Amino acid sequence: MVLEGSSEALCPPPSLELRPSCNKNQPSPPLGSGSQSHDALCPEDKEPIKYGELIVLGHNGSLASGDKGRRRSRLALYKRPKSNGVKPDVIHNVSTPLVSKIGRSTESMIDFVVTDTASSGGGGQGQGGANGEGGQSAQSTISRYACRIMCERSAPYTARIYAAGFDSSKNIFLGERAAKWRTSDGLMDGLTTNGVLVMHPAGEFVSEPAPGVWREISVCGNVFALRETRSAQQRGKLVENESNMLQDGSLIDLCGATLLWRTPSGLRHTPTLKQLESLRQELNAARPQCPVGFNTLAFPSLAQRATIDKKQPWVYMNCGHVHGYHNWGFRKEKAGSSAVALTGGGGTAPATTGERECPMCRGVGPYVPLWLGCEGGLYLDAGPPTHAFCPCGHVCSEKMVQGWSQIPLPHGTHAFHAACPFCGTWLTGEQGHIKLIFQGPVD
């Protein structure tokens, strides 16, 4: 998926920082009509107040084509110089746009334009992954005016999510097939056609990562149990003891795109891009070797995460043994088997889609290249990268793989699957991840 953001709602980060801060030396984003100036957003004598960040799952640090202008995989919401809230009314008329609106529509009142991409249900790279560009789905299931986020302007700067958004006539827009009803106090409430689902973590996201329960949010911010299917006319049961208040680690699913909400306090526990680069250099400084070819392996730089390098580590997913690339070890060689050319900094290496037999333990399973997880906002800690998600091969800390492998993410209109947060590939195997077994240098 691709996300576009209004310059009023975000302050774009420098290219090498994952936790951006606004300053006078930082170039300002392109400003559209009616947008605030960069000086107004980030005054010289005052630190800008950040409400939180929205991070798109399925992109490993940036869009496949790169983060350019308003098109990026991560958006920060800052306090605006002037409020633009909404007063409740029977027909929900407003005089100004809301703090932040998200949807598929490209109209000017939408702050973040979301488009979905085809997810990966099998092995290999998923949407926006290291190897995949992610093709557009035939028909989007995301609502044109999907949801809106309102943030309080005073501490603790609480953020709340509401379904649907306002159209060009400043009215709440719901599709013809969307569920609608009048509440006991005379106000109208409703659900978007395919629903806006939210899951808050059961514990503290960074210390005790555990999945909560997926709920559906209404236009007025009420919380409901899930419908029988995403587009069913009958709403679920009202959940009175839960709220629409976002917290660190809350997931927002728009039926085709899933966003992660991180608070400023939660982001302080995540590694910066410089810290991830330091972890990469520490891995390479240990000089891991292929146990068969005895050649030294090295993770490519974060800037080259989209191509295979000749020194790149590969792993047998069923056992975790790390090797260099080789084109032998197929359990059953078949003439004319399909092959894929993997191009990297060292040229082209042939790769076959069949499973391989590990020469160390004779275990048979997928044989894939290893990639470092580069989106720091998805991390739960800054621990050493010792594990990898199966079957995509994205490498991160043990706490990271254990936490995300427990989270069922919505897929389509009624299915749920755990997926790699870096590329969107559905996790496979008993645990969805594997501990990596490196061999050190023999000299």
C-alpha positions as CSV (number, residue, x, y, z in Angstrom):
1,M,0.0,0.0,0.0
2,V,1.0,3.6,-0.4
3,L,0.2,6.5,2.0
4,E,0.0,10.2,1.1
5,G,0.1,12.8,3.9
6,S,-1.0,16.4,4.2
7,S,1.8,18.8,5.2
8,E,-0.4,20.0,7.9
9,A,-0.5,16.7,9.6
10,L,3.1,15.6,9.3
11,C,6.7,16.9,9.5
12,P,8.8,14.8,7.2
13,P,11.9,13.2,8.7
14,P,15.4,13.5,7.5
15,S,16.4,10.6,5.2
16,L,18.6,8.9,7.8
17,E,16.5,9.4,10.9
18,L,13.5,7.2,12.0
19,R,12.5,9.6,14.8
20,P,12.3,12.9,13.1
21,S,12.5,16.3,14.8
22,C,11.7,19.6,13.3
23,N,14.4,22.3,13.1
24,K,15.1,25.4,11.1
25,N,17.9,23.7,9.1
26,Q,15.6,20.9,7.9
27,P,14.1,21.5,4.4
28,S,10.4,22.1,4.4
29,P,7.9,19.9,2.5
30,P,6.1,21.0,-0.5
31,L,3.1,23.0,0.7
32,G,-0.3,22.8,-0.9
33,S,-3.0,25.4,-0.9
34,G,-4.2,26.2,2.6
35,S,-1.4,24.4,4.4
36,Q,0.6,25.8,7.3
37,S,4.2,26.9,6.8
38,H,7.0,24.9,8.2
39,D,7.9,27.7,10.7
40,A,4.3,27.6,12.0
41,L,4.5,23.9,12.6
42,C,8.0,24.0,14.1
43,P,8.7,27.3,15.7
44,E,12.3,28.1,16.4
45,D,11.9,28.6,20.1
46,K,9.6,25.7,20.9
47,E,9.8,22.0,20.5
48,P,6.9,20.7,18.3
49,I,4.4,18.5,20.1
50,K,4.1,15.1,18.5
51,Y,0.9,13.2,19.0
52,G,2.2,9.9,17.5
53,E,3.1,8.2,14.3
54,L,1.3,6.0,11.8
55,I,3.4,3.2,10.3
56,V,2.3,1.2,7.4
57,L,2.8,-2.6,7.8
58,G,4.3,-4.4,4.9
59,H,7.1,-1.9,4.0
60,N,10.6,-2.3,5.3
61,G,11.5,1.2,6.1
62,S,10.3,2.9,2.8
63,L,8.1,2.5,-0.2
64,A,9.5,0.3,-3.0
65,S,10.0,3.4,-5.1
66,G,11.3,5.4,-2.2
67,D,9.7,8.0,0.2
68,K,9.2,11.1,-1.8
69,G,7.2,14.2,-0.8
70,R,3.8,13.1,0.6
71,R,4.2,9.5,-0.5
72,R,5.9,7.6,2.4
73,S,5.5,4.6,4.6
74,R,5.5,6.5,7.9
75,L,3.7,9.6,9.0
76,A,4.1,11.7,12.1
77,L,1.2,13.7,13.5
78,Y,2.1,17.0,15.2
79,K,0.1,19.6,17.0
80,R,-1.3,22.2,14.7
81,P,-1.1,26.0,15.4
82,K,-4.9,26.2,15.4
83,S,-7.5,23.6,16.3
84,N,-9.7,22.2,13.6
85,G,-12.0,20.0,15.7
86,V,-15.7,19.2,15.2
87,K,-18.8,19.9,17.2
88,P,-21.4,17.1,17.3
89,D,-24.6,17.7,15.5
90,V,-27.5,15.5,14.4
91,I,-26.4,15.6,10.8
92,H,-22.7,15.9,11.6
93,N,-22.0,19.1,9.7
94,V,-18.6,20.7,10.3
95,S,-17.0,24.0,9.3
96,T,-13.4,22.7,9.0
97,P,-11.7,19.4,8.3
98,L,-10.8,17.1,11.2
99,V,-7.3,16.7,12.6
100,S,-6.4,13.8,10.4
101,K,-8.5,11.8,7.9
102,I,-7.5,8.6,6.2
103,G,-9.1,7.0,3.2
104,R,-8.9,5.9,-0.4
105,S,-10.3,9.1,-1.9
106,T,-7.8,11.6,-3.4
107,E,-10.0,14.6,-2.6
108,S,-8.3,17.5,-0.7
109,M,-10.1,16.9,2.5
110,I,-8.3,13.5,3.0
111,D,-5.0,14.0,4.8
112,F,-3.6,10.5,4.2
113,V,-4.6,8.7,1.0
114,V,-4.4,5.0,1.4
115,T,-4.3,2.4,-1.4
116,D,-4.0,-1.3,-0.9
117,T,-1.7,-3.8,-2.5
118,A,-2.0,-7.5,-3.0
119,S,-0.7,-9.3,0.1
120,S,1.4,-12.4,0.0
121,G,-0.4,-15.4,1.2
122,G,2.4,-17.9,0.6
123,G,6.1,-17.9,0.8
124,G,8.5,-15.4,-0.5
125,Q,8.5,-11.6,-0.2
126,G,5.2,-9.9,0.6
127,Q,3.9,-6.5,-0.4
128,G,6.5,-3.9,-0.3
129,G,9.1,-6.5,0.7
130,A,12.8,-6.5,-0.3
131,N,12.2,-8.2,-3.6
132,G,8.6,-7.3,-4.4
133,E,7.1,-4.2,-5.7
134,G,3.6,-5.2,-4.7
135,G,1.0,-5.0,-7.4
136,Q,-2.2,-3.1,-7.1
137,S,-5.3,-5.1,-6.2
138,A,-8.0,-5.4,-8.9
139,Q,-10.6,-3.6,-6.7
140,S,-9.9,-1.8,-3.5
141,T,-11.8,-2.7,-0.4
142,I,-10.7,0.4,1.6
143,S,-13.5,3.0,2.0
144,R,-13.0,6.3,0.3
145,Y,-13.5,8.1,3.6
146,A,-12.3,5.3,5.9
147,C,-11.5,6.9,9.3
148,R,-10.4,10.0,11.2
149,I,-8.1,10.5,14.2
150,M,-8.7,13.3,16.7
151,C,-6.0,14.4,19.1
152,E,-6.5,16.5,22.3
153,R,-4.5,19.7,22.2
154,S,-3.5,19.5,25.9
155,A,-1.6,16.8,27.8
156,P,-1.7,13.9,27.7
157,Y,-2.6,14.5,24.0
158,T,-5.0,11.6,23.8
159,A,-5.7,10.3,20.3
160,R,-9.1,8.7,19.4
161,I,-10.2,7.0,16.2
162,Y,-13.6,7.3,14.5
163,A,-15.0,5.5,11.5
164,A,-15.7,7.3,8.2
165,G,-14.8,10.8,7.2
166,F,-16.3,14.0,5.9
167,D,-16.9,14.5,2.1
168,S,-16.6,17.7,0.1
169,S,-20.0,18.9,1.4
170,K,-18.7,18.5,5.0
171,N,-21.1,15.6,5.8
172,I,-20.2,12.2,7.1
173,F,-20.1,9.9,4.1
174,L,-21.2,6.3,4.3
175,G,-21.8,3.9,1.4
176,E,-25.3,2.7,0.4
177,R,-24.6,-0.7,1.9
178,A,-23.1,0.5,5.1
179,A,-24.9,-0.2,8.4
180,K,-26.6,2.9,9.8
181,W,-28.9,3.5,12.8
182,R,-30.1,6.3,15.1
183,T,-28.9,6.2,18.7
184,S,-31.1,6.6,21.9
185,D,-30.0,10.3,22.1
186,G,-31.2,11.0,18.6
187,L,-27.8,11.1,16.9
188,M,-26.9,9.0,13.8
189,D,-24.3,6.3,14.0
190,G,-23.0,3.8,11.5
191,L,-20.2,1.6,10.2
192,T,-18.2,1.8,7.0
193,T,-19.0,-0.8,4.3
194,N,-16.0,-3.1,5.2
195,G,-15.4,-1.7,8.6
196,V,-12.6,0.0,10.5
197,L,-11.1,-2.6,12.9
198,V,-8.9,-1.7,15.9
199,M,-6.9,-4.0,18.2
200,H,-5.2,-2.6,21.3
201,P,-2.4,-4.6,22.8
202,A,-3.4,-6.7,25.9
203,G,-0.4,-5.4,27.8
204,E,2.2,-2.7,27.4
205,F,3.4,-3.0,23.8
206,V,7.1,-2.7,24.4
207,S,7.4,-4.7,27.6
208,E,4.7,-7.4,27.4
209,P,3.6,-7.7,23.7
210,A,0.4,-9.7,23.6
211,P,-2.5,-9.4,21.1
212,G,-5.8,-8.0,22.3
213,V,-9.2,-8.5,20.7
214,W,-10.1,-7.1,17.3
215,R,-13.1,-4.7,17.6
216,E,-15.0,-2.5,15.1
217,I,-15.2,1.3,15.5
218,S,-18.3,3.3,14.6
219,V,-18.8,6.8,13.2
220,C,-19.3,8.1,16.7
221,G,-16.4,6.2,18.1
222,N,-18.4,3.5,19.8
223,V,-16.8,0.0,20.1
224,F,-18.5,-3.1,18.7
225,A,-17.7,-6.8,18.5
226,L,-16.9,-7.9,14.9
227,R,-19.7,-8.5,12.5
228,E,-20.2,-12.0,11.1
229,T,-18.4,-10.8,7.9
230,R,-16.7,-7.5,7.2
231,S,-19.6,-6.2,5.1
232,A,-22.6,-7.7,6.9
233,Q,-25.5,-5.3,7.5
234,Q,-26.0,-6.4,11.1
235,R,-23.6,-4.7,13.5
236,G,-21.9,-6.6,16.3
237,K,-22.7,-6.3,20.0
238,L,-21.8,-3.0,21.7
239,V,-18.7,-3.3,24.0
240,E,-19.4,-0.8,26.7
241,N,-16.2,-1.2,28.7
242,E,-13.8,-0.5,25.9
243,S,-13.0,2.8,24.2
244,N,-11.7,4.2,20.9
245,M,-8.6,5.7,22.5
246,L,-5.4,4.8,20.7
247,Q,-2.5,3.5,22.7
248,D,1.1,2.6,21.8
249,G,0.9,-0.5,19.6
250,S,-2.8,-0.1,18.5
251,L,-3.4,-1.6,15.1
252,I,-5.9,-0.1,12.7
253,D,-7.1,-2.3,9.8
254,L,-9.0,-0.7,6.9
255,C,-9.7,-4.0,5.0
256,G,-6.7,-3.8,2.7
257,A,-4.2,-1.7,4.7
258,T,-3.1,-2.1,8.3
259,L,-1.5,0.8,10.2
260,L,0.4,0.7,13.5
261,W,0.0,3.6,16.0
262,R,3.1,4.5,18.0
263,T,3.2,7.1,20.7
264,P,6.3,9.3,21.4
265,S,7.0,7.3,24.6
266,G,6.8,4.0,22.7
267,L,9.1,5.3,20.0
268,R,11.8,6.0,22.5
269,H,12.2,2.3,23.0
270,T,12.7,1.7,19.2
271,P,16.1,1.7,17.4
272,T,17.0,4.6,15.1
273,L,18.3,3.9,11.6
274,K,21.8,4.7,12.9
275,Q,21.4,2.1,15.7
276,L,20.2,-0.5,13.2
277,E,23.2,0.3,11.0
278,S,25.4,-0.3,14.1
279,L,23.8,-3.7,14.7
280,R,24.5,-4.6,11.1
281,Q,28.1,-3.6,11.4
282,E,28.5,-5.7,14.6
283,L,27.0,-8.7,12.8
284,N,29.5,-8.3,10.0
285,A,32.4,-7.6,12.4
286,A,31.9,-11.1,13.8
287,R,32.8,-12.5,10.4
288,P,30.2,-15.2,10.0
289,Q,31.2,-17.9,7.6
290,C,29.5,-20.4,5.3
291,P,30.0,-23.8,7.0
292,V,30.5,-25.4,3.6
293,G,32.2,-22.9,1.4
294,F,34.1,-21.2,4.3
295,N,33.5,-17.8,2.6
296,T,32.8,-14.8,4.9
297,L,29.3,-13.6,4.9
298,A,28.1,-10.0,5.2
299,F,24.7,-8.3,5.4
300,P,24.4,-5.6,2.7
301,S,24.0,-1.9,3.7
302,L,20.5,-0.8,4.6
303,A,20.5,1.4,1.5
304,Q,20.9,-1.8,-0.6
305,R,18.2,-3.8,1.0
306,A,16.3,-4.3,-2.3
307,T,19.0,-6.4,-4.1
308,I,20.8,-9.6,-3.4
309,D,24.5,-9.3,-2.7
310,K,27.0,-12.1,-3.4
311,K,28.2,-12.2,0.2
312,Q,24.6,-12.1,1.6
313,P,23.7,-14.8,4.2
314,W,21.1,-17.4,3.3
315,V,19.2,-19.6,5.8
316,Y,17.6,-23.0,5.8
317,M,14.2,-22.1,7.4
318,N,13.5,-25.5,9.0
319,C,16.7,-25.5,11.1
320,G,18.2,-22.0,11.1
321,H,21.7,-22.9,9.7
322,V,23.1,-19.9,7.9
323,H,25.1,-20.4,4.7
324,G,26.3,-18.5,1.7
325,Y,24.4,-18.9,-1.5
326,H,24.8,-22.1,-3.4
327,N,22.7,-23.7,-6.2
328,W,22.8,-27.3,-5.1
329,G,21.1,-29.3,-2.3
330,F,17.7,-29.9,-3.9
331,R,16.0,-32.9,-2.5
332,K,14.5,-33.8,-5.8
333,E,16.0,-32.2,-8.9
334,K,13.6,-31.9,-11.8
335,A,14.5,-31.0,-15.3
336,G,13.1,-27.7,-16.4
337,S,12.3,-26.6,-12.9
338,S,11.4,-22.9,-12.6
339,A,14.3,-20.6,-11.8
340,V,14.5,-17.0,-10.7
341,A,17.4,-14.6,-11.3
342,L,18.4,-12.8,-8.1
343,T,20.5,-9.7,-9.0
344,G,22.7,-8.2,-6.4
345,G,25.9,-6.2,-6.0
346,G,27.9,-9.2,-7.0
347,G,26.1,-10.1,-10.2
348,T,23.4,-12.6,-10.9
349,A,22.9,-15.9,-9.0
350,P,20.4,-18.6,-10.2
351,A,17.9,-19.6,-7.6
352,T,15.3,-22.4,-7.9
353,T,11.9,-22.3,-6.1
354,G,12.2,-25.9,-4.8
355,E,13.1,-26.8,-1.2
356,R,16.7,-27.5,-0.2
357,E,18.4,-30.0,2.0
358,C,20.7,-28.5,4.7
359,P,24.2,-30.0,4.4
360,M,24.6,-29.6,8.2
361,C,21.6,-31.4,9.6
362,R,19.9,-32.8,6.4
363,G,16.7,-30.9,7.2
364,V,14.6,-30.1,4.2
365,G,12.8,-26.8,3.8
366,P,12.8,-23.3,2.2
367,Y,16.2,-21.7,1.6
368,V,16.0,-17.9,1.5
369,P,18.2,-14.8,1.8
370,L,18.3,-12.9,5.1
371,W,17.3,-9.3,5.3
372,L,17.6,-6.9,8.2
373,G,14.3,-5.3,9.4
374,C,14.9,-1.6,8.6
375,E,11.6,0.0,10.0
376,G,12.6,0.9,13.5
377,G,9.1,2.0,14.4
378,L,7.9,-1.7,14.2
379,Y,10.5,-2.8,16.8
380,L,9.7,-3.7,20.4
381,D,13.3,-3.3,21.6
382,A,16.8,-2.7,20.3
383,G,18.0,-6.2,21.0
384,P,20.5,-8.1,18.8
385,P,19.2,-9.5,15.5
386,T,19.3,-13.2,16.3
387,H,16.1,-14.5,14.8
388,A,14.2,-14.4,11.5
389,F,10.6,-14.5,10.4
390,C,9.5,-17.6,8.4
391,P,9.4,-17.8,5.4
392,C,10.5,-14.3,4.3
393,G,13.9,-14.2,6.2
394,H,13.6,-10.7,7.8
395,V,16.0,-10.6,10.7
396,C,15.4,-8.8,14.0
397,S,15.5,-9.5,17.8
398,E,14.0,-12.5,19.6
399,K,11.4,-10.3,21.4
400,M,10.4,-8.8,18.0
401,V,9.6,-12.2,16.3
402,Q,7.9,-13.6,19.4
403,G,5.7,-10.6,19.7
404,W,4.6,-10.2,16.1
405,S,4.1,-13.9,15.5
406,Q,1.3,-13.9,18.1
407,I,-0.7,-11.1,16.4
408,P,-3.4,-12.2,13.9
409,L,-3.8,-9.6,11.2
410,P,-7.0,-9.3,9.2
411,H,-6.8,-10.5,5.6
412,G,-9.6,-10.0,3.2
413,T,-13.1,-9.9,4.5
414,H,-13.1,-12.6,7.2
415,A,-9.6,-14.3,7.5
416,F,-6.8,-13.6,10.1
417,H,-3.2,-14.5,9.7
418,A,0.0,-13.7,11.5
419,A,2.4,-11.9,9.1
420,C,5.8,-10.4,9.0
421,P,5.4,-6.7,9.8
422,F,8.3,-5.8,7.4
423,C,6.9,-7.3,4.2
424,G,3.4,-8.6,5.0
425,T,4.2,-12.3,4.2
426,W,2.1,-14.8,6.1
427,L,4.1,-16.6,8.7
428,T,4.6,-20.3,8.4
429,G,6.0,-23.1,10.5
430,E,5.2,-24.0,14.1
431,Q,6.3,-20.7,15.6
432,G,6.5,-18.4,12.6
433,H,10.2,-17.6,13.3
434,I,13.5,-19.4,13.6
435,K,16.7,-18.8,15.7
436,L,19.7,-18.2,13.4
437,I,22.7,-20.4,13.7
438,F,25.9,-18.6,12.5
439,Q,29.3,-20.2,12.2
440,G,32.2,-18.0,13.3
441,P,35.5,-17.7,11.4
442,V,37.8,-20.8,11.6
443,D,41.0,-18.8,11.8
